[in-house]
Amino acid sequence: MRAIRLFRGAVWGILLLVNAAAASGESPRVAVTVYNRDLGVVRERRVIELRRGDVLYSFTDVAAEIDPTSVHFRAVDGRGDLEVLEQNYEYDLVSSDKLFDKYVGSPVDVFFSRSGDVLSGTLLARRGGLILQDAGGERVSVVLGDLRNVEIHGDAADFVTRPTLVWTLRNESAGARTVEVEYLTGGMNWHAEYVALANEENTTVEFAGWVSVDNRSGADYEEARLKLLAGDVGRADYVRGGRAEMDGVQFMAKAPQVEERALFEYHIYEVQRPTTLRDNQVKQILFVPNSAVPVTKEYLYQPTFGPDKIGVYLEFENREERGLGLPLPAGLVRVFQDDGRGGSEFIGEDRIDHTARNEKVRLRVGYAFDLVGERKVLAERRIADRVRERDVEIRLRNRKEEPVEIKVRERVEAEWSMEKESHPHRREDAGTAEWVVAVGADEEMVLTYTVRVRY
């Protein structure tokens, strides 16, 4: 028997299970694949010492968010004579409350902070405080506060200090065995973040991308081989086996830190050097080196789609000849503008979906301050039982010192035909008409049209 000390306000723990791989001094080899949606795959290779026969072995330091039903264990030393007969996932970790509950009836020593006194007795209960009975059984004390630490005279061998897989193994070859363990875990996510710096003329952007890996799985991964999978991976509904069941812009130089390749119907990004993922840590890695990409700027007025404002968009093509040509995972793009005086200012942000190479990237940066749009329905007429006509007027005002082109997009319901219009339209799709209107500096332009709708 030995005393267990609980220190007030300190982090403490009791070592229960010794990992043979850790004891051997060999560093575990770890590979981690992180998905977009609260999922990671951990692959770990260790050397463990085993005797021959049926052996109970504790595999510690697994993720607290592990799905124990997903564990895949195998020997990788060329001998196929090692198998798992039974597995238990121990996740009910030791805490002060559990210790007090377990050691009711055990002798304890309570040390007080201010006086330095020590109160010894038998722990009867812990409900709102520590309830102790003295050695003679004649007095019961309730200790409510002012504690420095408590010593419990007992053995902590039945407690788990770290999430642990406990296996019953059947081993036919005694000695060192090299094993590989793979499992799914929750608590892991990654997302992409991009920075685009537009030049003064808005003709090019300097584009760079980062990945942010968020590890909340309950484990550290030292010098891991890190891969990130982008795509919408299908997952069946399940209950995870653990707790439920039991300033400014800065670009970096080009560096091949992340290699991209296709995998099934997804894309995988592999970091080219080992990296350490700490629990409760967000790690950022550059994966799209700074690239100069030609861009076009567009003003769009679409009052029937959304706010009665004129949006500002930047669009570029994700092509190799345009400076990119990489599959871009979904993420947030922050856009900055060169101010022409050696600095830059943040001008807006937008999210992009997973974007394949050779596709367009379109960003809504914000709304134009000096452009105004107004829409009015001037008249509506019943032409026949299921036919209506509508006269619409759209006024576009440009308070800038240079001319602009404004794209106007209108949603039209049912079957429709354009009867007359002041500017030629383009049928974007079955329910959308689109015009491009040139508006001079500090001028107003009026777009009118009559549409006939058949219901």
BAKOLDO-833489 format. One record per residue: x, y, z of N, C-alpha, C in turn. Coordinates in steps of 0.001 Angstrom, whole numbers, plus 500000, padded with zeros to 6 digits. Example, Ala and Ser with C-alpha at 12.3 -4.5 7.8 and 13.67 -1.06 7.14 Angstrom:
<sites>
513190494310507800512300495500507800513200496700507800
512850497750507080513670498940507140512900500030507870
</sites>
This chain:
<sites>
500852498802500000500000500000500000500885501244500000
500408502285499338501133503539499328500159504689499355
500637505841499830499763507001499940499566507651498586
498327508055498317497994508792497099497719510221497502
498445511173496902498301512574497291497477513326496255
496496514077496734495696514956495899496050516381496262
496616517137495320497020518506495574495978519450495036
495551520367495860494535521333495483495084522287494423
494337522419493283494721523348492231495871522851491367
496287521605491512497399521096490703496917519964489816
497672519697488772497374518576487900498125517372488435
497442516243488580498089515088489154497606513845488442
498328512766488608497912511520487987498699510361488556
498271509145488290498910507943488804499204507040487621
500422506606487471500775505717486373500255504321486669
499452503810485743498833502513485967499364501445485024
499385501773483716499703500778482711500965501191481979
501938500326481896503209500643481261503201500090479851
503481500945478878503500500530477483504870499949477151
504878498763476609506148498107476327506950498831475273
506261499436474279506977500155473227507681501368473797
506978502083474707507590503260475321508779502852476167
508633501718476878509712501267477738510940500855476940
510737500401475703511858499939474912512714501065474384
512181502324474433512954503472473989512796503780472522
512059502954471761511865503214470331510695504165470134
510885505207469347509819506170469095508755505545468199
507490505693468553506439505156467695506430505869466350
506110505150465305505962505734463984504476505924463723
504082507197463470502669507547463419502338508196462081
501203507830461524500645508507460350499214508902460694
498853510141460343497517510655460650496914511230459373
495700510789459055494930511378457963493743512101458570
493619513381458254492559514208458829491545514524457738
490262514400458091489165514675457173488509515999457545
487596516456456655486969517756456864485927517745457974
485404516606458326484233516559459198484467515715460444
485161516261461422485292515639462742485745514185462647
486767513943461858487216512559461658488704512530461362
489373511549461939490761511288461619491017509800461596
492028509394460841492495508007460843493923508013461374
494166507239462419495484507162463037496070505789462755
497305505777462230498040504527462026499341504622462810
499559503660463664500737503717464528501442502379464539
502764502411464401503582501195464423504465501231465662
504435500152466431505246500061467646505917498698467727
507015498661468472507654497401468830507288497073470268
506707495918470493506267495527471828506910494193472211
507130494027473502507702492781474015506579491891474528
506513490671474043505453489743474439506035488375474762
505451487731475744505794486327475991504903485440475125
505183484207475056504407483270474249503135482865474987
502073482648474204500804482225474771499776483337474750
498750483204475580497720484228475689498195485312476654
498263486554476144498891487652476874497906488817476983
497846489433478167497083490656478361498019491828478134
497665492713477184498551493833476831497762495128476795
498339496188477362497704497507477406498376498429476408
497623498883475429498102499792474383497627501188474741
498515501996475324498137503295475886498332504416474878
497900505603475297498081506836474523497320506833473212
496182506157473182495315506277472014494458507518472190
493798507940471121492956509134471173491775508914472104
491453509929472886490295509834473778489003509730472988
488978510249471745487780510213470907487774509028469957
488554508006470243488641506840469384487288506153469217
487047505610468037485936504684467835486517503277467972
486360502640469129487030501354469359486558500252468416
485367500407467834484889499388466893485632499434465562
486441500472465356487155500618464083488595500136464154
489044499641465302490450499289465481490835498104464592
491955498268463887492522497181463075493948496929463553
494208495723464027495494495343464605496127494264463742
497440494389463493498134493324462763499623493377463072
500258492224462983501704492140463106502313492423461738
503391493210461705504022493575460435505496493168460426
505814492141461187507198491678461246507415490410460428
506455490088459565506610488930458689506158487626459292
505706487673460548505219486452461186503719486609461456
502927485731460913501476485830461054500926485046462203
501616485044463326501208484194464446500837485025465661
500243486230465425499808487093466515498410487590466187
497471487378467102496098487810466854495464488312468142
494418489161467956493664489703469087492467488803469346
492357488285470570491205487476470950490089488326471548
490471489391472250489470490227472930490038491628473103
489156492621473023489587494015473201488644494738474141
489209495522475038488436496424475889489002497821475734
488098498803475687488535500195475632488301500805477000
489370501174477684489288501758479017489386503273478896
488275503957479190488265505409479023487733506138480256
487378505392481318486871506017482544488073506473483363
488599507648483019489883508082483558489785508504485018
490914508367485706490987508685487121490743510180487339
490054510495488450489836511880488866489721511892490379
489747513105490960489657513194492413488321512632492907
487236512911492167485935512382492587485942510857492612
486519510236491582486553508771491542487402508208492669
488519508897492961489357508416494058488628508475495392
487969509589495664487235509696496922486139508638497011
485421508413495891484358507404495904484922506009496165
486064505700495543486639504360495694487160504111497107
487739505175497712488421504961498968487601505373500187
486293505375500029485437505489501211485737504296502140
486008504583503414486391503541504357487893503414504547
488676504194503781490138504135503875490667505276504741
491829505095505345492432506176506146492955507299505250
492741508537505710493203509710504959493830510700505933
494714511549505374495303512662506111494969513929505350
494344514903506051493950516172505444494885517255505969
495548517972505039496491519026505390495842520375505091
495808521266506101495156522570505956496170523632505529
495685524591504710496575525608504123497023526631505146
496102527245505857496438528385506720497119527968508013
496537527025508692497070526633510002498225525660509895
498288524890508809499310523854508698498968522599509472
497765522536510084497356521359510855497083520181509937
497107518986510552496790517750509831495665517049510570
494631516668509832493511515928510401493512514540509788
493608513529510639493631512141510165492354511434510581
491934510480509755490742509720510075490364508801508944
489185508230509058488652507342508024487642508111507176
487784508031505860486881508731504953485527508020504940
484491508740505394483149508160505405482357508502504149
482514509735503642481746510162502478482319511467501965
481903511823500759482233513135500205480974513695499563
480211514407500358478982515036499878478975516470500381
479425517415499571479540518791499992480793519071500783
481620518058501005482870518189501742483369516801502093
484482516723502802485010515432503250484487515138504652
483910513963504824483385513554506132484316512482506677
484971512796507799485978511914508395485562511483509799
485928510246510134485732509729511495487103509470512106
487271509910513385488591509748513997488863508284514324
490108508020514732490546506635514947489749505938516032
489294506671517027488540506040518097487074505855517781
486619506409516668485219506282516304484294507152517099
484852508142517816484031508950518701483639510297518091
484339510712517043484072512045516505484041511990514979
483095512712514408482973512836512948483205514294512582
484101514555511630484419515915511191484005516101509733
483497517303509438483166517674508063484154518748507627
484957518451506623485976519378506116485422520029504855
485260521359504905484607522064503801485587522828502921
486707523281503424487619524078502601488951524271503273
489733525230502745491046525564503267491981524356503233
491876523541502173492722522356502065493962522652501238
495095522132501698496303522183500871496420520907500057
496295519781500684496256518511499967495679517437500877
495318516318500245494761515173500967495565513943500579
495990513166501556496670511901501299495715510757501609
495530509885500618494703508694500797495631507488500866
495478506683501868496314505497502023495646504338501289
496103504126500049495497503060499251496313502804498008
495855501876497177496547501469495954495733501933494751
496404502562493805495710503106492626495762502171491430
496041500923491623496289500021490504495064499790489625
493871500062490102492664499800489314492211500993488495
492979502079488487492540503279487784493283503452486462
492617504108485518493188504386484206493508505868484125
494754506200483795495143507604483701495124508118482276
495155507224481301495128507603479896494213506655479139
493548507137478077492723506219477269493578505044476795
493049503829476970493855502630476752493032501538476089
493646500867475104493092499634474551493745498467475285
492940497620475880493460496453476589493096495223475771
494122494500475297493913493343474432494289492045475137
493556491018474808494013489659475061494572489141473746
495889488921473707496580488518472484496984487051472551
496929486390471431497491485030471318498770485135470489
499890484867471129501201485063470500501964483746470485
502471483402469318503198482139469183504711482336469150
505180483619469127506627483873469066507009484868470155
507697484410471182508074485295472277509149486274471840
509153487454472482510165488448472206509576489708471612
510394490459470879509962491731470303509102491483469067
507931492118469030507037492017467878506732493430467372
506757493596466062506396494876465451504939494803465022
504128495717465572502699495689465295502253497052464754
501171497027464024500574498250463487499112498297463905
498698499455464399497325499656464855496740500829464082
495540500645463574494855501692462819493445501847463380
492987503118463522491641503331464047491119504694463618
489793504824463687489132506104463455488985506837464774
489077508159464707488847508976465893488101510236465520
487266510685466410486637511987466254487561513069466778
487072514312466758487837515412467326488945515933466442
488943515562465165489970516064464252489305516695463039
489748517877462677489216518597461527490345519356460850
490117519697459599491033520626458936490226521461457966
490706522648457697490063523504456718491119524362456046
490770524793454845491683525630454074491350527096454276
492360527916454242492206529368454314493131529975453272
492593530930452541493345531525451442493468533032451655
494532533595451086494737535033451085494963535459449640
494208536482449193494352537021447840494644538509447950
495752538947447390496140540356447392495978540900445981
494961541762445798494685542337444483495568543555444246
496021543715442992496799544905442668495881546121442559
496455547301442355495662548533442303494619548502441199
494965547903440066494062547898438916493060546750438954
493174545864439948492305544688440056492390543802438823
493592543655438293493801542781437139494500541477437511
495191541463438638495817540239439131495657540160440642
495747538945441159495809538738442606496992537840442906
497653538138444007498660537233444549497913536281445479
497928534988445145497061534010445795497900532971446519
497579532740447798498274531723448585497260531012449478
497553529754449814496622528968450623497305528274451784
496595528215452896497057527541454101496039526483454505
496505525464455182495600524529455839495760524680457339
494638524638458049494632524683459506494115523347460017
494936522651460780494578521335461324494249521498462801
493040521111463183492555521271464553492479519898465215
493313519683466204493357518391466893492729518501468272
491563517931468422490891517839469720490517516383470016
491353515478469562491062514046469681491430513475471036
492194514247471842492595513725473150493928513013473132
494747513228472099496067512596472028497023513497471267
498316513346471557499376513995470792499905513010469759
500389513538468633500979512708467586502350513287467249
503382512636467741504747513134467605505321512775466231
505873513780465558506573513568464288505750512672463359
504512513047463171503592512218462399503702512510460909
503428511514460119503241511682458678501796512129458486
501616513376458054500295513998458040499740514059456628
498494513593456488497770513697455225496391514293455493
495914515072454534494628515749454645493772515344453460
492581514862453724491709514414452645490590515419452430
490445515885451188489410516843450812488345516137449986
487104516343450348485989515726449643484875515394450596
483727515074450050482561514752450867482477513244451034
483090512748452102483160511317452360481859510841452990
481259509826452415480021509278452970480290508514454250
479419508736455245479557508019456507478188507564456984
478091506321457434476853505824458017476692506394459406
475433506524459858475190506988461221475691505938462201
476370506389463234476849505464464248477021506201465554
477100505420466633477410505978467948478856505651468235
479665506665468471481082506422468709481267505589469946
482087504570469896482295503658471001482865504235472227
483391505255472468483917505772473701482884506236474652
482643507511474690481844508073475750480364507781475604
479857507677474409478418507494474271478023506095474642
478876505186474250478542503801474487479147503392475804
480067503390476115480625503028477420481045504444477898
498156540353461375497861541702460816498347541863459383
497674542361458432498171542612457083498333541296456347
499014541358455207499173540186454375500633539809454310
500936538560454510502309538108454386502311536831453570
503076536804452490503176535629451652504534534974451847
504565533683451688505816532960451784506286532585450384
507567532334450263508111531915448978507600530524448630
507697530184447345507234528871446912508037527772447590
507304526778448092507964525654448753507071524439448610
507627523299448151506808522102447957506533521397449275
505817522075450192505561521493451505504465520432451467
503533520570450523502386519669450465502259519115449053
502134517815448954501954517161447662500513516696447525
499914517005446378498499516660446147498404515506445164
497433514612445389497148513552444425495708513110444597
495172512467443582493803511966443632493760510660444404
492662510437445131492413509181445836490933508880445740
490588507798445045489194507452444797488525508645444138
487438509201444700486797510384444138487134511648444927
488233511615445667488616512731446519490015513201446139
490520514156446898491901514599446740492573514547448106
493817514112448103494550513990449345495800514860449254
496091515550450358497234516448450433498180515902451508
499390515582451093500346514977452019501469515955452337
501640516240453626502711517116454075504037516377453912
505010517048453302506240516378452898507280516233453995
506971516682455189507907516497456297507116516103457535
507716515358458451506995514989459670506618516224460470
505471516169461102505009517289461920504335516748463158
504397517505464235503806517083465509502474517779465718
501446516997466008500112517524466310499858517365467802
499740518475468505499439518427469934497929518451470133
497486517818471197496068517874471543495684519309471887
494490519715471451493987521082471658494907522119471021
495382521810469825496261522715469083495753522858467657
495876524078467115495602524322465699496934524598465015
497269523792464017498528523943463295498237524409461886
498995525409461394498824525931460042500035525588459178
499746525156457940500778524736457005500483525355455647
501485525944455011501329526511453673501198525376452663
500149525406451825500012524349450827499806524872449410
499393526130449244499370526754447921500374527893447944
501555527713447340502554528784447356502037530035446657
502595531155447008502196532437446444502241532397444919
501099532707444272500997532658442815500302533911442311
500812534472441212500176535621440569499160535105439556
497883535494439740496800534954438923496023536103438290
495804536084436964494956537107436340493531537017436873
492895538186437083491567538217437675490709539236436946
489420539012436909488472539981436364487551540447437479
487170541725437388486297542333438383484924542544437768
483882542258438507482517542343437985481599543008438999
480692543888438472479625544463439286478328543755438911
477601543294439907476390542516439652475235543041440484
474131543348439791472898543795440457471842542728440206
471364542089441273470360541026441147469329541172442270
468442542170442159467505542477443255466539541359443560
466138540562442578465198539476442870465879538265443483
467204538268443571467945537180444193468307537482445636
468514538755445948469020539070447283468922540545447580
469884541098448363469830542498448776469804543447447581
469124544584447761468985545580446696470253546431446633
471393545754446427472681546428446320473443545844445140
474482546547444721475303546084443611476553545420444173
476662544118443957477778543354444490479035543510443660
480181543315444331481481543356443672482080541954443730
482455541429442568482978540074442469484351540075441805
485189539157442237486452538872441570486403537427441085
486855537205439864486791535862439288488104535535438586
488572534310438814489773533848438112489643532361437836
490476531883436921490446530478436530491564529706437223
491191528553437734492141527697438432492873526814437414
493704527467436589494430526775435537495938526934435734
496685525929435303498138525966435442498731527125434658
498206527377433435498739528475432631498387529832433205
497434529871434159497091531112434842497781531231436199
498667530305436521499439530398437757498996529475438864
497899528703438655497416527791439702497362526359439178
496158525875438885496023524515438392496093523463439461
495656523799440697495647522854441813494220522600442266
493865521387442639492557521174443268492517521938444588
491576522873444699491497523729445875490405523226446808
490740522798448014489698522386448960488871523574449427
487663523296449861486754524340450334487397525117451469
487121526421451494487682527233452557487364528698452397
487853529480453333487611530917453377488722531643452636
488326532586451768489291533418451041489182534839451561
490263535354452105490316536749452551491025537570451478
490381538672451083490885539473449974491398540807450505
492592541168450087493213542440450428493477543228449140
493560544540449259493800545427448123495088546206448344
495944546216447346497138547058447380496693548517447392
497129549285448406496670550676448510497524551660447716
498541551161447002499373552030446190500389552836446959
500457552630448264501388553388449106502258552466449938
502470551296449406503334550338450096502632549475451115
501311549567451201500563548762452160499388548075451489
498536547490452274497335546817451773496241546905452807
495006546801452350493845546864453232492913545687452947
492295545188454012491306544108453883490040544658453233
489552544014452161488374544514451452487219543524451431
487387542337451975486262541402452018486718539960452044
485752539067452204486051537649452230484852536855451746
485117535658451274484064534774450779484547533341450926
483619532417450886483960531000450964483857530352449593
484753529439449308484673528655448091484410527201448444
483758526502447547483549525063447695484774524347447132
484822523012447275485893522260446642485920522606445162
487060523038444659487174523515443288488238522721442544
487813521991441528488746521196440735489622522099439882
490734521560439413491578522324438487490803522613437203
491149523718436580490528524194435335489111524716435524
488664524860436778487364525467437048487565526910437512
486456527675437508486520529080437907486333529245439406
487014530230439951486829530637441343486192532021441326
485053532136441977484297533392441971484087533842443407
484509535071443710484469535587445068483599536830445130
482623536832446021481883538067446278482605538795447399
483239539922447025484075540642447970483243541541448869
482164542121448326481315543024449099480347543736448175
479930544931448568478993545724447779479613547082447462
479325547573446241479921548821445770479316550013446500
480169550901446971479732552097447690479157553136446730
479776553303445556479441554399444639478513553975443510
477954552784443581477000552320442573475666552056443243
474591552512442594473254552401443180472317551779442148
471489550857442609470477550259441752469105550383442377
468091550664441535466695550736441973465830549987440977
464911549200441474464027548409440622462579548734440930
461777548946439881460348549203440044459573548372439030
458446547854439469457484547244438549456500548338438171
456509548772436902455680549903436460454239549489436192
454044548296435684452680547866435355452643546352435256
451432545791435521451172544361435324449821544216434632
449767543344433626448547543182432840448201541709432689
446887541452432686446392540096432413446091539997430919
446836539196430215446662539044428774445650537949428460
445691536884429192444760535764429042444614535098430397
443875533987430391443575533318431653444836532969432432
445879532483431756447099532073432444448327532779431864
448102533991431348449185534767430761449195536164431383
450376536609431816450520537939432397451709538633431737
451633539991431706452758540794431273453160541736432390
454462542052432434454966542919433488455986543879432883
455822545182433198456788546208432778457687546537433967
458983546462433751459952546661434827460946547747434426
461284548593435396462292549637435189463394549467436227
464639549477435759465800549391436646466702550581436374
466964551388437404467837552555437296469181552231437949
470218552509437181471576552250437644472341553567437665
472866553949438828473601555207438966475056554915439342
475937555598438607477369555444438814477941556757439325
478362556805440589478947558011441166480472557955441190
481037557065440426482483557006440300482973558028439276
484283558209439217484883559117438245485285558411436957
484946557123436827485234556393435602484016555546435237
483847555247433955482702554432433535482841552990434014
481691552318434163481674550921434590480637550156433772
480761548860433782479728547972433262479110547224434423
477771547216434465477049546545435552476212545425434947
476386544245435463475570543116435035474298543087435877
473152542988435209471855542924435880471294541527435671
470911540892436751470366539531436671469009539506437336
468003539025436609466631538965437097466104537534437034
465403537138438087464736535839438082463341536002437491
462970535121436572461658535145435932461015533779436109
459787533790436645459138532537436972458429531944435758
458157530663435812457364529928434826457973530052433422
457118529872432407457554530021431018457459531489430641
458518532043430026458529533476429781459152533810428437
458771535008427951459365535546426724459537537048426903
460615537587426351460879539010426448460191539714425282
459205540565425584458427541232424542459145542465424023
459733543244424873460536544383424452461498544739425584
462585545461425196463608545798426183464487546909425633
465066547698426526465942548795426120467367548329425853
467761547199426428469076546617426230468896545129425951
469708544543425095469555543119424784469889542238425987
469079541221426201469296540318427329469929539014426855
470404538250427815470883536888427577470153535961428534
469676534851428008468964533878428848470005533024429565
470219533337430844471217532615431622470808531159431827
469545530942432172468970529601432279467467529757432144
466714528700432420465268528737432181464563529786433011
465140530185434141464467531144435007465227532419435243
466229532710434401467072533875434648467371534625433358
467151535938433403467540536828432305468667537732432794
469588538073431868470762538826432268471083539900431225
471413541097431699471819542219430851473175542745431320
473931543337430393475147544064430729474935545507430300
474988546425431260474663547826431016475900548681431291
476292549471430279477405550410430462476866551706431057
477499552178432111477078553403432782478281554339432864
478142555556432307479246556500432292479552557050433668
480672557762433748481092558357435017480061559371435477
479646559243436732478659560141437344477405560272436489
476926559147435949475716559134435120474724558106435645
473508558208435116472457557232435400472014556597434094
471799555298434116471284554574432960470031553819433378
469013553851432485467741553204432781467570551992431876
467351550838432492467038549600431780465555549322431950
464859549132430845463442548779430904463202547521430082
462229546737430529461853545559429738460422545175430067
459817544483429122458488543904429287458590542403429086
458179541658430087458251540218430014456839539643430075
456589538621429238455310537902429241455523536530429876
454685536237430854454843534995431627453598534138431433
453808532845431130452718531881430961452803530861432098
451737530782432882451720529866434031451101528527433663
</sites>
